Amino acid sequence: MKRDVTAGQRDAKTPDDVIVSTEARVPDFDPTLGIAVKLDAIVGTSTNKLVTIGDSVTMGFQSGAIHNTRISWPKIVAAEVGCDPGFRFPLFDGYGGLPLNIEYLLRAIEHKYGTEISWWELPAAGFELRHQMALIEDYWERGAGAKAPVTSAIMHNLAVYGWDIRDALSRTAKNLKTAMVKPKDDLFSQVVENANIRAALGVYSSMDDTDTLLDAGRKLGEQGALPGSGGNAATPGIETLVVFLGANNVLGAVTRLKVSWSDKNYDKIGKDKDSYTVWRPSHFKSEYLSLVAELEKINAQHVILINVPHVTIAPVARGVAQKVQPSSRYFPFYTRPWISDTQFNAASDPNITENQARAIDSAIDQYNELIASVVEQQRSAGKDWYVLDIAGVMDRVAARRYINDIAARPGWWTEYELPAALKALNPKPDSKFFSSDPQGRLQGGLFSLDGIHPTTITYGLIAQEVINIMQLAKVPFYHSDGATLRQGPVQVDFERLIRLDSLISKPPATLTSDMKTLGWLDETGDFFGKLNPFS
């Protein structure tokens, strides 16, 4: 990886511990890092076949809301591995979920006003939007959604949107309830208050009041073997543990379009931590090693660590105009996708700069080197840990960064091979911001309408990558009866996911490439400012 940058390529506020590089890190294509592990045979069958710990992507967040958790990537994996319907996960049915489902609201407006809102209809459409937001607010603050359901067993999907590493380490049902504020029925700020806490309690309600997500994982690991499977006291309670944390230690830089490097109290829940948008590599290392120390207490046969994607690829931050030079990954500025090149004003429009984007990506590369080193150490100690390099996957689907710019591609780069069912779609799904008209999808398809989180088909891609590693680890896969062993490579049913993905199977008719509708939605409802759970 090239590490020498000129003074003009380094933002003045970038901390010294960020090693700014001019080329993306080479992905860890081998999940084992070339280290073989000889394992003792496991006696019996683990009680919990799959457990996941993570943030919004693992929880199943889409288009600004946690809603359809039935098609999160862990649920897709559970279906393929044969532990569904026993796989436990939280539900957030009702009004498109928490906090604001952009697709739900867009379709409500579209249903009433058609595929194009005339200028004279804008005031009424704005009123309808506020009305829908008020219904959502009432449902989650005072209606049926106000109380988290009580469950009889710990969730298998232990993920909460907005959680960074410290949240996973420190937040409990007890301190979450203490942090809740009394909701107000505000006529002008119609957003669900305590939305992130409400979503978290949908997971934490299955746990003891003072337990963290890691404590819950440890307790699942202590459950040992299924009764009657011939297990013994040494049988791990979890067969495969997948951990996907760290993205929210950097994602705020693109959701807020603000670079605020971590400083004091980065390792304590509270306002200081929640104001930071990028963790310094030294701070990330301290937090991640604390996470690893807790993971080592969880009794699992196999552990998969998913690393941190380059968040600057997410289309919520669109590169303005042309690349800074032909061989560069970067644009001079990144702003909201509905602000056109001709409209953009660096002095007044929200943005991050080329050098800030380069520093963010370089910090992520350092995060991922750390994660790889953790897996290397664990495998060298005889533990069956793996790394899933999701950063490399996302780099290889990056349309404007690499696919459409041959000169910018690093030597290791090849385009990611989409499954046949996705390649057959017209147009082929890409990483651009989603747009569609009455004739169908125009571009995008890999990111949902918030420009940050995956669509259902992309959750399928993540699931397939996890499945590939599980098969490498020789995890037995079963048919839906949970007893009949599956033979050969396990492939996610992408035809099914295409049918379930409403953005792909039935795109909204109003999301034309000029982004006017999304710009209007953001101006009227401040959606994208509300995607930050602690802002």
C-alpha positions as CSV (number, residue, x, y, z in Angstrom):
1,M,0.0,0.0,0.0
2,K,1.4,3.4,-1.0
3,R,1.8,5.6,2.0
4,D,3.6,8.7,0.8
5,V,1.4,11.7,0.2
6,T,2.3,15.2,-0.5
7,A,1.4,18.0,1.9
8,G,-1.4,19.0,-0.4
9,Q,-3.0,15.6,-0.1
10,R,-3.3,15.6,3.7
11,D,-5.9,17.6,5.5
12,A,-4.4,19.9,8.1
13,K,-6.8,18.6,10.9
14,T,-5.9,14.9,10.3
15,P,-4.4,13.4,13.5
16,D,-0.8,12.3,13.3
17,D,-1.7,8.6,14.0
18,V,-3.6,8.5,10.6
19,I,-1.2,7.1,8.0
20,V,-2.6,8.7,4.9
21,S,-2.1,6.5,1.8
22,T,-2.6,7.1,-1.9
23,E,-3.9,3.6,-2.7
24,A,-6.5,1.4,-1.1
25,R,-5.4,-1.5,1.1
26,V,-5.1,-4.8,-0.6
27,P,-8.1,-6.9,0.7
28,D,-7.8,-10.0,2.7
29,F,-9.0,-12.4,0.0
30,D,-8.2,-15.4,2.1
31,P,-10.4,-15.5,5.2
32,T,-7.9,-17.7,7.0
33,L,-5.0,-15.4,6.2
34,G,-3.0,-18.5,5.1
35,I,-2.9,-19.9,8.6
36,A,-4.2,-23.5,9.0
37,V,-5.9,-24.5,12.3
38,K,-6.1,-28.1,13.5
39,L,-9.3,-28.4,15.6
40,D,-10.4,-31.1,18.0
41,A,-13.6,-32.8,17.0
42,I,-16.7,-31.2,18.7
43,V,-18.9,-33.6,20.6
44,G,-22.6,-33.0,20.2
45,T,-24.5,-30.2,18.5
46,S,-24.3,-26.6,19.7
47,T,-27.6,-25.2,21.0
48,N,-27.3,-22.0,18.9
49,K,-26.2,-22.7,15.3
50,L,-25.8,-19.0,14.4
51,V,-25.4,-15.8,16.5
52,T,-24.6,-12.4,15.2
53,I,-23.5,-9.2,16.9
54,G,-23.5,-5.9,15.1
55,D,-25.0,-2.6,14.1
56,S,-27.6,-1.4,11.6
57,V,-26.4,-3.6,8.7
58,T,-26.7,-6.7,10.8
59,M,-30.0,-5.6,12.3
60,G,-31.5,-5.2,8.8
61,F,-31.8,-1.4,8.5
62,Q,-33.0,0.0,5.1
63,S,-34.1,3.4,3.6
64,G,-33.8,5.2,6.9
65,A,-35.6,2.7,9.2
66,I,-35.3,-0.7,11.0
67,H,-38.4,-2.4,9.7
68,N,-38.2,-5.6,7.7
69,T,-35.9,-7.6,9.8
70,R,-37.2,-10.8,8.2
71,I,-34.9,-10.3,5.3
72,S,-31.7,-9.1,7.2
73,W,-28.5,-10.9,6.1
74,P,-28.5,-13.0,9.4
75,K,-32.0,-14.2,8.7
76,I,-31.0,-15.1,5.1
77,V,-28.1,-17.1,6.4
78,A,-30.3,-18.8,9.0
79,A,-32.7,-19.9,6.3
80,E,-29.9,-21.4,4.2
81,V,-28.0,-23.1,7.1
82,G,-31.3,-24.7,8.4
83,C,-31.8,-23.0,11.7
84,D,-34.9,-21.0,10.7
85,P,-37.6,-20.6,12.1
86,G,-35.7,-21.2,15.4
87,F,-33.5,-18.1,14.7
88,R,-34.6,-15.4,17.1
89,F,-34.6,-11.7,16.0
90,P,-36.6,-8.6,16.9
91,L,-39.6,-7.3,14.9
92,F,-40.5,-3.7,14.1
93,D,-43.7,-3.9,12.2
94,G,-45.9,-0.8,11.9
95,Y,-45.7,2.4,9.9
96,G,-42.5,1.4,8.1
97,G,-40.4,1.0,11.3
98,L,-38.1,3.3,13.2
99,P,-37.3,6.1,12.9
100,L,-38.4,7.2,9.4
101,N,-38.8,4.9,6.4
102,I,-38.2,7.0,3.3
103,E,-39.6,4.4,1.0
104,Y,-42.8,4.1,3.1
105,L,-43.3,7.8,3.1
106,L,-42.5,8.2,-0.6
107,R,-45.0,5.5,-1.6
108,A,-47.7,7.1,0.6
109,I,-47.2,10.5,-1.2
110,E,-47.0,8.7,-4.5
111,H,-50.3,6.9,-3.8
112,K,-52.1,10.2,-3.2
113,Y,-50.4,12.5,-5.7
114,G,-49.3,10.2,-8.5
115,T,-45.9,9.9,-10.1
116,E,-45.3,13.7,-10.3
117,I,-46.1,16.4,-7.8
118,S,-47.1,19.6,-9.5
119,W,-45.9,22.9,-8.1
120,W,-49.4,23.8,-6.9
121,E,-49.7,20.5,-5.1
122,L,-46.5,21.0,-3.1
123,P,-48.1,22.7,0.0
124,A,-50.8,19.9,0.2
125,A,-48.1,17.2,-0.3
126,G,-46.0,18.7,2.4
127,F,-49.0,18.7,4.7
128,E,-49.6,15.0,3.8
129,L,-46.0,14.2,4.6
130,R,-46.2,15.9,8.0
131,H,-49.5,14.0,8.6
132,Q,-47.8,10.6,7.9
133,M,-44.9,11.6,10.1
134,A,-47.3,12.4,12.9
135,L,-49.0,9.0,12.5
136,I,-45.6,7.3,12.8
137,E,-44.6,9.4,15.8
138,D,-47.9,8.6,17.6
139,Y,-47.6,4.8,16.9
140,W,-44.1,4.5,18.3
141,E,-44.4,7.0,21.2
142,R,-47.9,6.5,22.4
143,G,-49.4,3.6,20.4
144,A,-48.8,-0.1,20.0
145,G,-45.2,0.4,19.2
146,A,-44.3,2.2,22.4
147,K,-43.6,-0.9,24.5
148,A,-40.9,-3.4,23.6
149,P,-42.2,-6.9,23.5
150,V,-40.9,-9.2,26.3
151,T,-39.3,-12.4,24.9
152,S,-38.6,-15.7,26.7
153,A,-35.1,-16.2,25.3
154,I,-32.0,-14.1,24.2
155,M,-32.1,-13.0,20.5
156,H,-29.7,-14.7,18.1
157,N,-29.4,-11.5,16.1
158,L,-27.8,-9.2,18.7
159,A,-27.5,-6.0,16.6
160,V,-28.7,-2.4,17.1
161,Y,-28.7,0.3,14.5
162,G,-26.4,3.2,15.4
163,W,-24.2,1.1,17.7
164,D,-20.5,1.7,17.6
165,I,-18.0,-0.5,19.5
166,R,-18.4,1.3,22.8
167,D,-22.2,1.0,22.7
168,A,-21.9,-2.8,22.2
169,L,-19.5,-2.9,25.1
170,S,-21.3,-0.7,27.6
171,R,-25.0,-0.2,26.8
172,T,-27.5,-2.2,28.8
173,A,-31.3,-2.2,29.1
174,K,-30.9,-0.4,32.4
175,N,-28.8,2.5,31.1
176,L,-30.9,2.7,28.0
177,K,-34.1,3.2,30.0
178,T,-32.4,5.8,32.1
179,A,-31.3,7.7,28.9
180,M,-34.9,7.9,27.6
181,V,-36.5,11.4,27.6
182,K,-40.2,12.1,28.0
183,P,-41.5,12.4,24.4
184,K,-43.3,15.6,23.3
185,D,-46.0,15.8,20.8
186,D,-44.2,18.5,18.7
187,L,-46.2,20.0,15.9
188,F,-43.1,21.0,13.9
189,S,-40.5,18.3,14.8
190,Q,-42.4,15.2,14.0
191,V,-39.8,12.6,14.6
192,V,-40.0,9.6,16.9
193,E,-38.1,10.6,20.1
194,N,-35.9,7.9,21.7
195,A,-36.1,6.0,18.4
196,N,-32.7,4.4,18.7
197,I,-33.4,3.4,22.3
198,R,-36.8,2.0,21.3
199,A,-35.1,-0.1,18.6
200,A,-32.4,-1.2,21.0
201,L,-34.9,-2.3,23.6
202,G,-36.4,-4.6,21.0
203,V,-33.2,-6.6,21.3
204,Y,-32.3,-5.9,25.0
205,S,-35.8,-6.9,26.2
206,S,-34.6,-10.5,25.6
207,M,-31.7,-9.9,28.0
208,D,-31.1,-9.3,31.7
209,D,-31.3,-5.7,32.7
210,T,-27.6,-5.1,33.2
211,D,-26.3,-7.2,30.3
212,T,-24.5,-5.9,27.3
213,L,-24.7,-7.5,23.9
214,L,-21.4,-9.2,24.7
215,D,-22.8,-10.6,27.9
216,A,-25.8,-12.0,26.0
217,G,-23.5,-13.6,23.5
218,R,-21.5,-15.2,26.4
219,K,-24.7,-16.6,27.9
220,L,-25.7,-18.1,24.6
221,G,-22.2,-19.6,24.4
222,E,-22.7,-21.2,27.8
223,Q,-25.8,-23.1,26.8
224,G,-23.7,-26.0,25.5
225,A,-25.1,-28.8,23.4
226,L,-28.6,-29.5,22.3
227,P,-30.3,-32.1,24.6
228,G,-30.0,-35.5,23.1
229,S,-27.1,-34.6,20.7
230,G,-24.5,-36.4,22.7
231,G,-22.7,-33.3,23.8
232,N,-20.6,-32.8,27.0
233,A,-19.6,-30.0,29.3
234,A,-17.0,-28.7,26.7
235,T,-19.5,-28.4,23.8
236,P,-19.7,-24.7,22.7
237,G,-23.1,-23.2,23.0
238,I,-22.6,-21.4,19.7
239,E,-21.6,-23.0,16.4
240,T,-20.9,-19.9,14.4
241,L,-20.5,-16.3,15.8
242,V,-20.4,-13.5,13.3
243,V,-19.3,-10.0,14.5
244,F,-19.8,-6.9,12.3
245,L,-18.9,-3.8,14.4
246,G,-16.8,-0.7,13.7
247,A,-18.6,1.0,10.8
248,N,-20.3,3.5,13.1
249,N,-16.9,4.6,14.4
250,V,-16.6,6.3,11.0
251,L,-20.0,6.4,9.2
252,G,-21.0,9.8,10.7
253,A,-18.4,11.5,8.5
254,V,-20.6,10.8,5.5
255,T,-24.1,10.9,7.1
256,R,-23.4,14.2,8.7
257,L,-20.8,15.4,6.0
258,K,-18.6,16.5,8.9
259,V,-15.2,15.2,10.0
260,S,-14.8,15.3,13.7
261,W,-11.9,13.1,15.0
262,S,-12.3,11.2,18.3
263,D,-10.9,12.9,21.4
264,K,-11.6,12.8,25.1
265,N,-14.2,10.3,26.4
266,Y,-14.2,8.4,23.1
267,D,-14.4,5.3,25.2
268,K,-17.4,6.3,27.3
269,I,-21.0,6.5,26.3
270,G,-22.2,10.0,26.3
271,K,-22.4,13.3,24.4
272,D,-18.6,13.6,23.8
273,K,-18.4,10.2,22.1
274,D,-21.6,10.7,20.1
275,S,-20.3,14.0,18.7
276,Y,-17.3,12.3,17.0
277,T,-17.7,11.1,13.4
278,V,-14.3,9.4,12.8
279,W,-12.2,7.4,15.4
280,R,-8.5,7.9,15.4
281,P,-6.8,4.6,14.6
282,S,-5.2,4.5,18.0
283,H,-8.6,5.0,19.7
284,F,-10.2,2.4,17.4
285,K,-7.5,0.0,18.3
286,S,-8.1,0.4,22.0
287,E,-11.9,-0.1,21.5
288,Y,-11.6,-3.0,19.2
289,L,-9.1,-4.8,21.4
290,S,-11.6,-4.4,24.3
291,L,-14.2,-5.9,22.1
292,V,-11.9,-8.9,21.3
293,A,-11.3,-9.4,25.0
294,E,-15.1,-9.9,25.4
295,L,-15.4,-12.1,22.3
296,E,-12.7,-14.4,23.7
297,K,-15.1,-15.1,26.6
298,I,-17.8,-16.4,24.2
299,N,-17.8,-20.1,23.7
300,A,-18.2,-20.5,19.9
301,Q,-16.8,-23.1,17.5
302,H,-16.1,-20.6,14.7
303,V,-15.9,-16.8,14.8
304,I,-16.1,-14.5,11.8
305,L,-15.0,-10.9,12.1
306,I,-16.4,-8.6,9.3
307,N,-14.2,-5.6,8.8
308,V,-15.1,-1.9,8.0
309,P,-16.2,-0.8,4.5
310,H,-14.9,2.4,3.0
311,V,-17.9,4.6,3.8
312,T,-16.9,7.2,1.3
313,I,-18.3,4.8,-1.4
314,A,-21.8,5.1,0.0
315,P,-23.8,7.3,-2.4
316,V,-25.3,9.4,0.4
317,A,-22.1,11.5,-0.2
318,R,-21.8,12.1,-4.0
319,G,-18.6,13.1,-5.5
320,V,-18.9,16.5,-7.3
321,A,-17.8,17.1,-10.9
322,Q,-14.7,15.2,-12.1
323,K,-12.0,13.3,-10.2
324,V,-9.2,15.5,-9.0
325,Q,-6.9,13.7,-11.5
326,P,-7.3,10.8,-13.9
327,S,-5.7,8.2,-11.6
328,S,-7.3,9.3,-8.4
329,R,-10.1,7.6,-6.4
330,Y,-11.4,11.0,-5.2
331,F,-13.5,13.9,-6.2
332,P,-12.7,17.5,-5.0
333,F,-15.9,17.5,-2.8
334,Y,-18.6,15.2,-1.6
335,T,-22.1,16.5,-1.0
336,R,-25.7,15.3,-1.0
337,P,-26.7,13.3,-4.2
338,W,-29.6,15.7,-5.1
339,I,-27.3,18.8,-5.2
340,S,-26.1,18.9,-8.8
341,D,-22.6,19.9,-10.0
342,T,-24.0,23.3,-11.2
343,Q,-25.9,24.0,-8.0
344,F,-23.1,23.0,-5.6
345,N,-21.5,25.8,-3.6
346,A,-18.6,24.7,-1.4
347,A,-19.2,27.6,1.0
348,S,-22.8,26.9,1.7
349,D,-23.6,23.3,0.9
350,P,-22.7,20.5,3.3
351,N,-19.6,18.7,2.1
352,I,-16.4,16.9,2.9
353,T,-13.2,17.5,0.8
354,E,-11.0,15.2,-1.2
355,N,-8.3,15.2,1.5
356,Q,-10.8,14.5,4.2
357,A,-12.2,11.5,2.2
358,R,-8.6,10.2,1.7
359,A,-7.9,10.5,5.5
360,I,-11.2,8.7,6.3
361,D,-10.3,5.8,3.9
362,S,-6.8,5.6,5.3
363,A,-8.0,5.4,8.8
364,I,-10.4,2.6,7.8
365,D,-7.4,0.8,6.2
366,Q,-5.7,0.9,9.5
367,Y,-8.8,-0.4,11.3
368,N,-8.8,-3.3,8.9
369,E,-5.2,-4.1,9.3
370,L,-5.9,-4.3,13.0
371,I,-8.8,-6.6,12.5
372,A,-6.7,-8.9,10.2
373,S,-4.0,-8.9,12.9
374,V,-6.5,-10.0,15.5
375,V,-7.6,-12.9,13.3
376,E,-4.0,-13.8,12.6
377,Q,-3.2,-13.9,16.3
378,Q,-6.3,-16.0,17.1
379,R,-5.6,-18.5,14.3
380,S,-2.0,-18.8,15.3
381,A,-3.3,-19.7,18.8
382,G,-5.3,-22.5,17.4
383,K,-8.7,-20.8,17.3
384,D,-11.0,-21.0,14.3
385,W,-11.4,-17.3,13.6
386,Y,-11.9,-15.8,10.1
387,V,-12.0,-12.3,8.5
388,L,-14.6,-11.3,6.0
389,D,-13.2,-8.4,4.0
390,I,-16.4,-6.5,3.3
391,A,-14.3,-3.4,2.5
392,G,-12.8,-5.3,-0.5
393,V,-16.2,-6.4,-1.6
394,M,-17.5,-2.9,-1.6
395,D,-14.4,-1.5,-3.3
396,R,-15.0,-4.0,-6.1
397,V,-18.6,-2.8,-6.7
398,A,-17.8,0.9,-6.5
399,A,-19.1,2.3,-9.8
400,R,-17.8,5.9,-9.9
401,R,-14.6,5.1,-8.0
402,Y,-13.3,2.1,-10.0
403,I,-15.8,0.5,-12.4
404,N,-16.2,3.6,-14.5
405,D,-12.6,4.8,-14.1
406,I,-10.0,2.3,-15.3
407,A,-7.1,4.6,-14.4
408,A,-8.0,4.7,-10.7
409,R,-8.1,1.0,-10.2
410,P,-5.3,-0.5,-8.0
411,G,-3.3,-3.4,-9.2
412,W,-5.2,-5.9,-7.1
413,W,-8.7,-4.8,-8.3
414,T,-11.1,-6.9,-10.2
415,E,-14.9,-6.2,-10.5
416,Y,-17.0,-8.2,-8.0
417,E,-18.8,-11.1,-9.7
418,L,-22.6,-10.6,-9.1
419,P,-24.7,-13.7,-9.0
420,A,-26.4,-14.6,-12.4
421,A,-29.9,-13.5,-11.2
422,L,-28.5,-10.0,-10.4
423,K,-26.4,-9.7,-13.5
424,A,-29.6,-10.4,-15.6
425,L,-31.4,-7.4,-14.2
426,N,-31.6,-4.4,-16.5
427,P,-29.8,-2.2,-15.6
428,K,-27.3,-4.3,-13.6
429,P,-27.4,-3.1,-10.0
430,D,-24.6,-0.7,-9.1
431,S,-23.4,1.5,-6.2
432,K,-24.9,4.8,-7.5
433,F,-27.7,6.5,-5.6
434,F,-31.0,4.8,-6.5
435,S,-33.2,6.4,-9.1
436,S,-36.3,5.3,-11.0
437,D,-39.2,6.5,-13.0
438,P,-42.6,5.1,-14.2
439,Q,-40.7,2.8,-16.6
440,G,-38.5,1.3,-13.8
441,R,-35.1,1.5,-12.1
442,L,-32.7,3.8,-13.8
443,Q,-29.6,3.3,-11.7
444,G,-28.4,2.0,-8.3
445,G,-29.9,-1.0,-6.6
446,L,-27.2,-2.0,-4.2
447,F,-28.0,0.8,-1.7
448,S,-31.4,1.6,-0.3
449,L,-33.0,5.1,-0.4
450,D,-30.9,6.4,2.5
451,G,-27.8,6.0,0.4
452,I,-26.1,4.2,3.3
453,H,-27.7,0.8,3.9
454,P,-28.1,-2.2,1.7
455,T,-31.1,-3.2,-0.3
456,T,-32.4,-6.7,0.2
457,I,-30.4,-8.1,-2.7
458,T,-27.2,-6.6,-1.2
459,Y,-28.1,-8.2,2.1
460,G,-28.1,-11.4,0.1
461,L,-24.6,-10.7,-1.1
462,I,-23.4,-10.2,2.5
463,A,-25.2,-13.4,3.4
464,Q,-23.5,-15.3,0.6
465,E,-20.0,-14.1,1.7
466,V,-20.8,-15.3,5.3
467,I,-22.0,-18.6,4.0
468,N,-18.9,-19.1,1.9
469,I,-16.7,-18.8,5.0
470,M,-19.0,-21.0,7.0
471,Q,-18.6,-23.7,4.3
472,L,-14.9,-23.1,4.4
473,A,-15.1,-23.8,8.2
474,K,-17.0,-27.0,7.4
475,V,-20.2,-25.9,9.1
476,P,-22.9,-28.4,8.2
477,F,-25.8,-26.9,6.3
478,Y,-29.3,-28.4,6.4
479,H,-32.5,-28.2,4.4
480,S,-35.5,-26.4,5.9
481,D,-36.4,-29.5,8.0
482,G,-33.2,-28.8,10.0
483,A,-32.2,-32.5,9.7
484,T,-31.4,-33.3,6.1
485,L,-27.8,-32.5,5.3
486,R,-27.2,-30.3,2.2
487,Q,-24.5,-31.3,-0.2
488,G,-22.2,-29.1,-2.3
489,P,-21.9,-25.3,-2.4
490,V,-24.8,-23.4,-0.8
491,Q,-26.1,-20.6,-2.9
492,V,-28.5,-17.9,-1.7
493,D,-31.7,-17.8,-3.6
494,F,-31.4,-14.4,-5.3
495,E,-34.5,-14.9,-7.4
496,R,-36.5,-15.0,-4.1
497,L,-34.7,-11.9,-2.8
498,I,-35.4,-10.0,-6.0
499,R,-39.1,-10.7,-5.5
500,L,-38.9,-9.6,-1.9
501,D,-36.9,-6.4,-2.7
502,S,-39.6,-3.8,-3.4
503,L,-37.0,-1.3,-4.7
504,I,-36.0,-3.9,-7.4
505,S,-39.3,-5.7,-8.1
506,K,-41.5,-2.6,-8.0
507,P,-39.4,0.6,-8.0
508,P,-41.0,3.9,-6.9
509,A,-42.0,5.9,-10.0
510,T,-40.9,9.3,-8.7
511,L,-37.2,8.9,-8.0
512,T,-35.9,10.4,-11.3
513,S,-32.2,11.0,-11.8
514,D,-32.5,14.7,-11.0
515,M,-33.2,13.7,-7.3
516,K,-35.8,16.5,-7.0
517,T,-38.2,14.3,-5.0
518,L,-35.5,13.3,-2.4
519,G,-34.3,16.9,-2.2
520,W,-37.9,18.0,-1.5
521,L,-38.3,15.2,1.1
522,D,-35.1,16.2,2.9
523,E,-36.0,19.9,2.8
524,T,-39.6,19.2,4.1
525,G,-38.8,16.4,6.6
526,D,-35.1,16.7,7.3
527,F,-34.8,12.9,6.8
528,F,-31.1,12.7,6.3
529,G,-30.3,14.8,9.4
530,K,-32.4,12.3,11.4
531,L,-30.5,9.3,10.3
532,N,-27.9,10.0,13.0
533,P,-29.3,8.2,16.1
534,F,-27.5,10.5,18.7
535,S,-27.6,13.9,16.9
